[in-house]
Each structure stands twice: as C-alpha cells, then as structure tokens.
Amino acid sequence: QSELQLHIERLQQLFFCLMMTPELPLAELSFIVPSESAAQALWSEGMTIPASDKHNYITDLLPQTLADLGEQTVLTTGSETISADAFCQRTNQLSHWLISHGIGQGDVVGLALPRTAESVITLMAILQTGAAYLPIDLAYPAERILVICEDASPHLILTASAAQLPDAAQLPELATTQVVCLDVPSIQTELTNQPISVITNADRKQPAQSHDLACLIYTSGSTGQPKGVMIEHRNVTRLFAATQAWYGFGPQDTWALFHSFAFDFSV
C-alpha cells in the first residue's frame, strides 16, 4: 500500500470522526486507520517485556555465544581478523587491568579510539567492569571534546599513542582525568600479564545491577550546551529482548560500524 493511499485513508478517517462525533475536541479526533491500529497493538505487545535480572549487563549476552564460536572470526578491521577466543581474552585482560586501577560501578571511562577492532574490545571491557563508557569522537572540535570531558569527569580516557593517532592531541588535560595510551609498550606488557578469566561479580566493586550506567552519550548541543544522556544496561538489553522476534540477530549477521560510536545508534 502506497504512502499516498494511506494519507487518503487517514483523511477519510478524520472526516468520518468529524461527522460522527462533532462534539469532540480536535485533539481527541483519531486519524489512525485500522491497519495502523493493528500495528500499534502489536508494537505495544512486543515491547511488553517481563522484568528480569537474568541478564543484568549487556556483556552477559555474549559469553556463551562467543564460547560456541571459538576460532571463528568475530571482528574484522581491514586485513586484521580477530577470533571469538582472542576477543574474549583481550577483553577480559583489559577488564582486569581496569579493575586493578580501581575502575567499576559509578565510574566513567572515556573511549577515544578510531573505529577499529580495538575500540570494540575496549568498549566491551569497560562495560564488563561495571563502569560506563564515554565515547569521544576525535573528529569533534576541540571545544566540544573539552565541554564533554569537563561535564562527565571521566576517571580515565583510553586512547592510542599520538604517533598512531595525531588527533589525540585534542584530548584535554584535566586534573581528575588520566589519559592512557593503550598501545605503548609498558601498558601492553601490563595487559598481557592480566588474567584471561571472565569477569564476575567477585571481581567487580559490587554485584552487577541492571540499572547500572552503561554509557554516557552527548547530544549535538543544537539548543545550547551538549547534554549527556545516561543509558543503563537494562535500557539496552530490554530493547534487544523486545525486538529479537522482529530482527532475529544471530551469528550469521555482520554489522558494519560505519557510523561514529559517539552516536546513540551505535549502541
């Protein structure tokens, strides 16, 4: 059915309501056609998800899936490919390293990396600790980056060395924030010495809760200063649960990270 035909039906529905119930205020008149009413009902039904703490964290959705994939490739950047096993190992080691530096629930960690496999690994590692990630797109003007960092006050900002990422020079120097270049030899040595075991509540500051903050994403600031939108783990896991029947995402699917990870659609 064409959109034009739908518009005609909506107008007819509106005129019908005007004739049958002339006493109704305009705000209460309906121009929703029967087919749209049915779709609306399905949407409401599909979004009614029972409250559950089975998956407290976004990262709770991954371990079994990744374990089943083993040596299959799960991440690709250019010629670099990373298997499920390698992804788990690197993610867990970085999580343990972050926890050893006091990172956990209630903390914000800046993520200032290009769109590579490393950025996905780092993002997941932050989430596993219980901390929230703050995406910092280094293509943003320095002034915007400064406003975001001053407002969010991240404990750490994880980035790459200036030799590989010239724009990292834009990162502000804040008294309460430490900037860590993950690719420098000393940090790489520390990471390889970390355990590869899966992060559990025994490792975290406190047990995982579905209302823990997952990420802090800033608006464009078109109405003034950028504002941080606080997204909890349950916001994301509930959306996945509510839409799984529609989209059926699975291991056979490939997702291209063609957009900025500082854009909410990337979540």
N, C-alpha and C positions, 0 to 999 in steps of 0.2 A: 504494500500500500504506500503510495507516494505521500510525501510530507504535505504537499498541496491539498490532497484529498483529506488528510487528517485535519488540516486547518478549516476546510469547508465543514467537516462534521462537527468540529468544535464550535464554530459559529452557529450552526443549526441547533446544537445542544443548548447554547447560551440563549438563543431566541426562544426556544421551547420553554426554558425555565422562566424567561421574562413573561411569557404569555400565561403560563400555568400558575406562577406564584409572583404576581406583580407587587405584592406587599413586602417581599424580601428585600433587604438592603443589597446593593450591588456586590458588596464584599462577600456575601453568602451565596451568590449565584455560582453554579458549577458549569464549567465548560469541558469537563473531563468526559470523554466518550467511553462507552462500555469496555472497549478493548484496553484502554489505558487504566480503567478501574481494576480490571483483572490483573494487569501487570503490576499495579501498585500493591495489590493484595499479596501477590507472590513475593514482591520485594520485602514487604513488611514481615511476611512469614519466614523468608530466607534469612533476614537479619536478626531474628529472634533466636539467639544462641544461649543455651543454659549457662549460667555462671559455673566456671570450673577452674580449678587451680592445677589441673593435670599438667598443663604447660605454662609455668609461671613466666618463662623467658622465651624470647624469640629463639635463642640458641638451643632451647630444649627441643625444638622441632627438628634439629639437624643430626644429632649423633647416630641414631640408628640408620637413617638414610645414608649417611656417609660411610658407616661401617659396612653396609651392604655393597657399596661401590668399590671399595678397596683401591686398586691401582687404576681405576678408570679416571679419565680427565674430568675435572670439575671446574677448572678455571683456565682461561687462555688469554694471554696478552701478547699480541704479535707472534713471535716464534716460541715464546715461553708457555709451557703447559704444566699444570700442577694437578697431581692426582688427589683423590679424596684422602688417602692416608697422609700425604705430605701436607695437605691443607690442615688437617686435624692437628698434626704435630706442630706446625709453625704457629697455628692459632693458640694452642694450649701453652706453648712455651712463652709466647708474648703475654698471655693472660697471667701466667705465674709470675713473670717479670714485673708486670704492672702491680699485682697484688703485693709482691715483695717490696714495692715502693709505696705501699700504703693506699693504693687505689681501690675503691669499692663503692658501695651504695652511698649516694649523696654527693659523689664527686663528678666533675665534668672533665672530660679529656678531649682536647682539640685534635682534630684529624685534618692535617694539612698535607695531603699527598696527591699526586696525579692519579688519574683513573687507570690503575693497574691492578694486577692480582694482589699486590702488596696492600693496596688501600682496602680491598675487601677483607683480607686476612686481619688487618689492623682493626677495622670496624668491628668484626665479629669478636676479636679478642677483648676489646673494650667492653662489649656487651656481656661477655661471659663473666667479667669481674663483678658486675653489678653497677658499674659506673655508666654514665650517659656519654655518648659521643657528640661532639660539637663539630659539624662539618665546616671547614674553612676553605672555600674555593679561592686559590691563589690568583685566579684571573680577576677577582674582585678588586676594585680600587682600594688602595692602602687605607683610606679614611674609613671605608665600610668595615674592613677587617679589624681596624682598631676599635670601632664602636662595638662590634660584636664581642670581641675579646674582653673589653673593659666591662661590658654588661654581664657576660656569662662567667667571667673569672675562672677559666679552666685551671685545674691544678697542673696539668701537663699539656703541651702541644707536641704531638708526634708528627715529624716531617722527615724529609730526606736532606742529605748534605747539600750545601749551596753549590757544590761542583756539579751535581746532577739536577738540581732544581733551583735555578737562579732566582725565581720569584720568591723563594723562601726568605729572601732579604726583607720582604714586606712585613714579615711577622713582627708584631710589636714586642718591645721589651717591657714586661710588666713585673712589678715587684713580687707578685704572688704566683707567677706562672713560670715554669721551667720548660724551655724548648729542648726537645730531644731529637737528634737526628738518628734514625733507626739504622741507617746503613753505614755508620762509622765503625771501624774495626772493633773498638772497645765494647760498644753496645752489642755488636754481632756475637762477640765472644760470650758476653753475659747471657744472651738469649740462647745460644746453643748449649749452655750449661744448665738451663732450666729443665724441670721435669716435662715429660710429654703427656702426663696423665690428664684425663678430663677434669675440668673444674667442677667441684661440687660445693654444697653449702658449707662443708668443713673448711674449704679454702677461703670463702668469702668473709667479709666483715660481719655479715649477718645473713640469715636464710633468705633466699630469693622470694620476692613477693611480686605478684602480677602488677601491682601499682607502682613498682619501682620505675624511675625515669629511664627511658631507653635512649632518647636523643633530644637535642635542642636545636630546632631549625628556625632560622630567622626569615621573617617576611622581607619583601622587597623594600619596604620603607617608603612606599609611594605616598603615604599620608603623614609622613614625618620620619621619625627615627625607626629603624628596623626593630621589630618586636620578636622575641623568642617564643616559639610555640613548643610547649613541653609535651612530648609524646611518650606515653607509658607503654610498657611491654604489652599489657592487655589490650591496648588500642590496636596494636598490630596483629597479635595472634587472633583476636576476635574477628578482625576483618578477613584474615586468611580463612578462618573456620566458616565464616558466613558466605564466602564466595567460592569455596572449593568445589561445590557442586556445579557451579557455572563454568569455571575455568579449568578445573582439573589439572593444575600444575603438577608436574612429575619429573622424574629423572630424564625423560625423553625431550624435555624442553630446554631451549637455550635462550638466555636473556642477554641482550647487548646493552652494556652500560654506556649508552650514547649521550646521556644527559649528565648534568652536574650532580654529584652526590650531596650537594647542599640544597637541592630542590626536593620538596617533600615527596614527589612521585618516586624518587629513588628508594625510599624506604620499602 
